[in-house]
Amino acid sequence: MSITSPPANDRGTALSFENLSVSFETEFSDVHAVKGLSLEVYPGEVVALVGESGSGKSVTSTAAIGLLPSNAYITGKALVGGVNVVGMAENRMRKMRATDIAMVFQEPMTALNPVLTIERQLTESLELHGLAYGKDATRRAIELLDMVGIPDPAKRIRQYPHQFSGGQRQRIVIAMAISCDPKVIIADEPTTALDVTVQAEILDLLRELKDKLNTGILLITHNMGVVADLADRVAVMFHGSLVETGTVDQVLNNPVHPYTQKLLASVPRLKAVDVTGGWTPEPVAPVDPNRTLVLEARNLVLEYDMRGTKFRAVDDLSFELARGQILGIVGESGSGKSTVAKAVLGLLPVASGVLAVHGTNLATLRPKAARAVRAKIGVIFQDPAASLNPRFPIGDCITEPMVVHKVGSRAERIRRAGELLEAVHLPRSVLNRYPHELSGGQRQRVCIARALTLDPELLIADEPTSALDVSVQAAVLEMIQELQARYEFACLFVSHDLAVVDLLAHHVVVMKDGKSVEQGRVSDVLHAPQHDYTRRLLAAAPVPEPREQAVRREARRLLLELETPKG
Amino acid sequence: MTIEKEPTEVPAVLLAEAEDAALARKDSVSLSQGQLVRRRFVAHRAAMISTVALAFIAVMAFSSIGYAGIPGWWDKDYTMAGSVIDGGRPTFSLLPTWLGGTGLAWGEHPFGQDSTGKDYFALVMRGTQQSIIIAVIVGIVATVIGAVVGAVAGYYRGWVDAVLMRMTDLFIVIPLLVLAAVLGQIASRTGNTTVVLALVLGLVTWTGLARLVRGEVLSLREREYVAAAQSMGAKTSRVILKHLLPNTIGVIVVNATFAIAGAILLETSLSYLGFGVKAPDSSLGLLISQYQNAFTNRPWLFWWPGMIILAIALSVNFLGDGLRDAFDPRQTRKARRRSKKEEVSE
C-alpha cells in the first residue's frame, strides 16, 4: 500500500506504530486482533483510523496508552514521542499518560466521575504530574474550560458532571485530555454518543485545538462524515490489518482497496442542499383521494409520569401515513421521536389527542380490542442484540406473533417462519439456532422477519440501523425497501440519521422538543428546508466527502451567524 | 433512490454476505430446545455424578425401610429396640480379606446400633426420607412463591411492587426460627408432621429469592424483546412466564439449591430445639443432635447422618450448577469462545 508523504516536520512523529501486532490468549485459542500495523501521526495532524466493529482499531489505540488487558501479547513498537511504550513498566507508563498521550472517550456520560466536582477532576492530573498545585491548578483548570468553550468557567468549575449537558461534558473530557499538553490525543469515537449539531460543535473544537496546541490526534471512528470533516489522513483497517492509507482526499474520493470502496458505497449520502435558504419549493401535489390512511395522529400529546409529575414528551403532533408510504420521523435525542413509536405500539398511553390505526383510535380502545389492532402492527427495534429473547430459538422468535394471536397450527407456523427467513435471505436451517449464534445484521433481519409474520399493515422501525456497521446497515435498509415494495405496508421510520431518512422515506416529520417543526415530502423538507432548525440539522450532518464537507462547514458557519440569537 | 448495489466482484469483503456464508457452513444439525437442554446437562460431568448420587440415596432411603405402610427390603424397623451387640459398632465393611478385613460385608447392623439397640441403618434411612421430603417440598414451595412474587413486583412496579416488597420485608424481619417453631408446633398436631413442617418452612423461606428475582426482572423488563412481546399483543402472563422468568433461571436455580440445603439445616436446628421432627420418628438433624455427645466414643452415630446431609447438599448444589448451564443457550463452549473474541477485538 502506498503511504503518502507526511507533512514536513523535523521534530519527528507524535505517535507511531511499527509493525504492531496484538494477540489475545483465550481459553481456546489465540485471537489475532492486530496484525503488523504501521502508522504515523505527526504533530498538528489528525489521522483517522476507520473500520467496522471487530477490525482492531480500538485495540491499536489502547496498545499505545498501555491499557490492554493482561492476556494481550504485543509485538512490534508503539512510539509515543519517540519512546517505545510496548512492554514499558506500569509506573513509567503512568507518568507518560496525560503528559505525552491522552485519551478522549466515546461516552461523556460515563467518562466523568459523578460524585466529584469538575474542578477536582481537572486539577487531578495537573497535581499528579506536578505541573500545578492548589490555586494555580484551579486557575489553569479555569483556563482550560474557557479554552474548550464552557461559558462562565470560574463559576461552573464547582459544579458536578450531571449539571452539564452531554456536549459540555465531552468538552470537559477534552479539557482533561489537553490539560498536561500531551504530544498526542487518542479520540476514540468522540462524537458517536452525541447529536449531530453537538457533534459538529465538538469537531470544530477539536480542529481549533489541534491547530492551537500543535497536538497530533488519532481519531478512531466508523463515521465517514466525521473523517471527511476533521481528518488530514485516513487509515482503513479490516480484520486487524491496514488495507489502505492516504490523505483524506485520496481515500474518500479515489479508494483503491475493494473493502474501502465497498465501505464508502454503503454510506448513505444526503443530497446536496442549499442550507442558507433562498430556494422555492415545488408546488405541492394534491393529496390522492383514493389513498388508505393507515396511521393518523391529530393533536397528539404523550406524557411520561415521573413519580407524580408529568413530563410532556410529545406535544400537539399531527401527521398522516398512508398505505405503501414510509414516513420518517427525525430529531435529536429528547425530541420525542421514539416516544411516538412507543405510543403506536401501545407501550405508552395517549394523554390526549387522537392516534388512530385504520381509523380506530388507540386512545379509547379497551385492552382486548387493542390487542387485535396490534396484530396488524410489526415492529423493529434499535438493538438487535436486545430485541430477541436469548432463550428463544430463531424459529420461536419469528412465530411468536402467531402464537400470541393463536394463528395457524404448529406445522403452518414453521412453514411461515421458513418463508419469512427466505424473504430476509437467511437459510432455513437458522430456525433452531439461537440469537447469539448470529451476527448483528443477521439478528436485525430476524427482527424484520418477526415484524412481518402476521402480514402487518403498519411497520414501526425505531432506529433499526443505528446499532449496525455501515455495510450491514446498507444491506438492512435495502431489505426494508425491497420488502416494503413487495408487501406494501406503511412504515413509520424513526431515525436520527437524516441521510437514512432521505434514502428511504417519502414523507418526513422533523421534531424538536416534542413538537413538529417542519413536515412534508422528503424532497421539500430535506432538500429545501424552510425552518431554521431543519437547516441547522442538515448543515450539521457531515458528508463523507472532504471538499463538499468543507463547503458545508462554511455554509453552516454562515447560517449560524445569520440566525438571530434567540432568548 | 435506492442503495447502490455492488455489481463488481469483491472477494471476502462483502461483510453481510460473508457472514451468511459462514452461517450456512456451520454444522447443520438442528435440535429442539428440550433436546439441547438435555444434551448440555448430560455433558456436565459433576451434575451427572450428583444426579446419580442423589438418585442412589433416594432409592436406598425409600426402598430399604419402605414408606407409608409399604414394606421395604430391610428387615429391621427404626422404632424397634434390641440388645446392643459389640457396643453397637457398624458391621458394614468394605475392606477386602487380604488387607485384614472381612471383605465386602453388609452384616447384621451395617451402620451399627444406638444406645437402646435400635438399628442405626433403619434410623438413618428414615431420617434421609424425611430430609429428602423436606428438601423437595421446601425447594418447590419457596422457589415458586419467591419467583412469582419477585416477577410480579418487578414487572408491575408502582404500588403492586410496594405492597409485595413490604410484605417480603415483614417476612424477613420476623425471626425465622421463632415463626417456624410456632407453626411447627401447630404442624405437629396434624397427622403428617414432616409434610406440614416442610410446607411451613417453604412459606417462610421464599423472601431472598423474591428480592433477587425482582431485581433481575426490573432490569430485564426494559429489554427490547419484552417491548417487542408487549407490542405484538402478548398477555402479561406470557411476558412474565415466557420472557422474564426463563431469563432469570440462573438466579432461581442457584437460589433454589441454597434454599434446599438451607431447609435441611433449618430442619436440623428445629429438631435440635425440639420443635421439628420428634422421636420416636427420626430425621438426620435429630440424629446428629441426639448423638453429638457420642462423637468421641461412638463416632459412627455422628458420621452416618452427617455424611448423608453433606452428600445431599453437595449433590443438590452441583445439580443446580448443571441445570443453570444447561438452560442458558450461551453457555456452550463454542459460544463462550466466540463471545470472548468479540469482547477483545472491539
Boltz contact constraints between the chains, C-beta under 6 A:
constraints:
  - contact:
      token1: [A, 24]
      token2: [B, 344]
      max_distance: 6.0
  - contact:
      token1: [A, 26]
      token2: [B, 340]
      max_distance: 6.0
  - contact:
      token1: [A, 28]
      token2: [B, 337]
      max_distance: 6.0
  - contact:
      token1: [A, 31]
      token2: [B, 341]
      max_distance: 6.0
  - contact:
      token1: [A, 31]
      token2: [B, 344]
      max_distance: 6.0
  - contact:
      token1: [A, 33]
      token2: [B, 345]
      max_distance: 6.0
  - contact:
      token1: [A, 53]
      token2: [B, 346]
      max_distance: 6.0
  - contact:
      token1: [A, 54]
      token2: [B, 345]
      max_distance: 6.0
  - contact:
      token1: [A, 58]
      token2: [B, 346]
      max_distance: 6.0
  - contact:
      token1: [A, 258]
      token2: [B, 10]
      max_distance: 6.0
  - contact:
      token1: [A, 258]
      token2: [B, 13]
      max_distance: 6.0
  - contact:
      token1: [A, 259]
      token2: [B, 13]
      max_distance: 6.0
  - contact:
      token1: [A, 262]
      token2: [B, 10]
      max_distance: 6.0
  - contact:
      token1: [A, 262]
      token2: [B, 13]
      max_distance: 6.0
  - contact:
      token1: [A, 265]
      token2: [B, 4]
      max_distance: 6.0
  - contact:
      token1: [A, 345]
      token2: [B, 231]
      max_distance: 6.0
  - contact:
      token1: [A, 347]
      token2: [B, 227]
      max_distance: 6.0
  - contact:
      token1: [A, 371]
      token2: [B, 233]
      max_distance: 6.0
  - contact:
      token1: [A, 374]
      token2: [B, 233]
      max_distance: 6.0
  - contact:
      token1: [A, 379]
      token2: [B, 231]
      max_distance: 6.0
  - contact:
      token1: [A, 381]
      token2: [B, 224]
      max_distance: 6.0
  - contact:
      token1: [A, 383]
      token2: [B, 224]
      max_distance: 6.0
  - contact:
      token1: [A, 386]
      token2: [B, 223]
      max_distance: 6.0
  - contact:
      token1: [A, 386]
      token2: [B, 224]
      max_distance: 6.0
  - contact:
      token1: [A, 387]
      token2: [B, 224]
      max_distance: 6.0
  - contact:
      token1: [A, 387]
      token2: [B, 225]
      max_distance: 6.0
  - contact:
      token1: [A, 387]
      token2: [B, 228]
      max_distance: 6.0
  - contact:
      token1: [A, 388]
      token2: [B, 225]
      max_distance: 6.0
  - contact:
      token1: [A, 389]
      token2: [B, 225]
      max_distance: 6.0
  - contact:
      token1: [A, 389]
      token2: [B, 243]
      max_distance: 6.0
  - contact:
      token1: [A, 391]
      token2: [B, 246]
      max_distance: 6.0
  - contact:
      token1: [A, 401]
      token2: [B, 232]
      max_distance: 6.0
  - contact:
      token1: [A, 404]
      token2: [B, 232]
      max_distance: 6.0
  - contact:
      token1: [A, 404]
      token2: [B, 233]
      max_distance: 6.0
  - contact:
      token1: [A, 404]
      token2: [B, 234]
      max_distance: 6.0
  - contact:
      token1: [A, 427]
      token2: [B, 24]
      max_distance: 6.0
  - contact:
      token1: [A, 429]
      token2: [B, 28]
      max_distance: 6.0
  - contact:
      token1: [A, 432]
      token2: [B, 30]
      max_distance: 6.0
  - contact:
      token1: [A, 434]
      token2: [B, 329]
      max_distance: 6.0
  - contact:
      token1: [A, 436]
      token2: [B, 330]
      max_distance: 6.0
  - contact:
      token1: [A, 436]
      token2: [B, 335]
      max_distance: 6.0
  - contact:
      token1: [A, 439]
      token2: [B, 19]
      max_distance: 6.0
  - contact:
      token1: [A, 441]
      token2: [B, 16]
      max_distance: 6.0
  - contact:
      token1: [A, 471]
      token2: [B, 15]
      max_distance: 6.0
  - contact:
      token1: [A, 472]
      token2: [B, 16]
      max_distance: 6.0
  - contact:
      token1: [A, 474]
      token2: [B, 3]
      max_distance: 6.0
  - contact:
      token1: [A, 475]
      token2: [B, 16]
      max_distance: 6.0
  - contact:
      token1: [A, 477]
      token2: [B, 3]
      max_distance: 6.0
  - contact:
      token1: [A, 478]
      token2: [B, 3]
      max_distance: 6.0
  - contact:
      token1: [A, 503]
      token2: [B, 1]
      max_distance: 6.0
